[in-house]
Amino acid sequence: MAKKKPARGGTPATVALTRAGVDHVLHPYDHDPRSESYGLEAAEALGVDPGRVFKTLVASLDGRLAVGIVPVAGRLDLKALARALGGSRATMAEIADAERATGYVAGGISPLGQKRQLPTVVDASALAHPTVFVSGGRRGLDVELAPADLVRLTGARTADLSR
């Protein structure tokens, strides 16, 4: 996989990848504003198995924000996220709180280059693939990278999070 430099004015995610020297490939696609599932839209537009495309979800865990990264075809198991981070109760965060903490808009929240790095857990299924796709920091842009690099750059733990 070749390193690709972000275009001028790249997203914080693409800038973070380039600065870290991580091999990655940018995959832009035409985003349909009527889409109700950003992740499944990306998988379809890119012709990629939905099991390799991961969504970044922000949850409120015992009053603090945390991130769960799961395949787009699955759902985040909030109890599993809480267990993985040593918490007792997790709920989905309010969209405004997620956007404010990450610096991204809903549907384009990347686990990389967040304004404030949140505790993160990546679904263990990511490790079964040579590369995975995550949001590149805006709707209509995914980035492909090795799952080990995703875990390392986000400081994540891995656990079974998807149901």
Phi, psi and omega in degrees: 000133183270148174284137176237129177283142178292148175298158177311133182078027178302168179282163175304328179295313182291325177295317180297319179296316180295315180299324181281352180070027183273132174297130179201162177230131177274138180232087176284152176209162180281111179280132176266114183299345178274354183297139179257349179228095184301318183292314178294326176299315180298314180301315180293314182297327182267353180067038184244144175304127181302341177289345178259353180256125186244142177256150181254115183243134181258130181238159173259118183244107180051041176088000176236157183273147178213163183241135171243132181243114186227159177302146185295336180278351182255182176238149178285125175274103185295327177294320179293322177297314179300314179299316183297331181255010177073024179258178181251328184211131178234143173225161177295138180286156172295142182304316181299321179293319179296316180294318181295318183287324185267333184086008180242162176268151178306139184089350178223018180287120178262148174283351184254143175068028179292151180303318178228117182293120182261153174306133189228142174230129178257134177302134185299338180298338179299328184290348180279352184248147177293324175219156176230165180244134174225166179300138177272007176107007173201157176296135180091013178216118172246157177236137179256130180206167177291140180299327178297323177292320177301313180297314182296312184291333180265354184065031188279161165259164172243146179196164175283105185248345189262144173229000000 
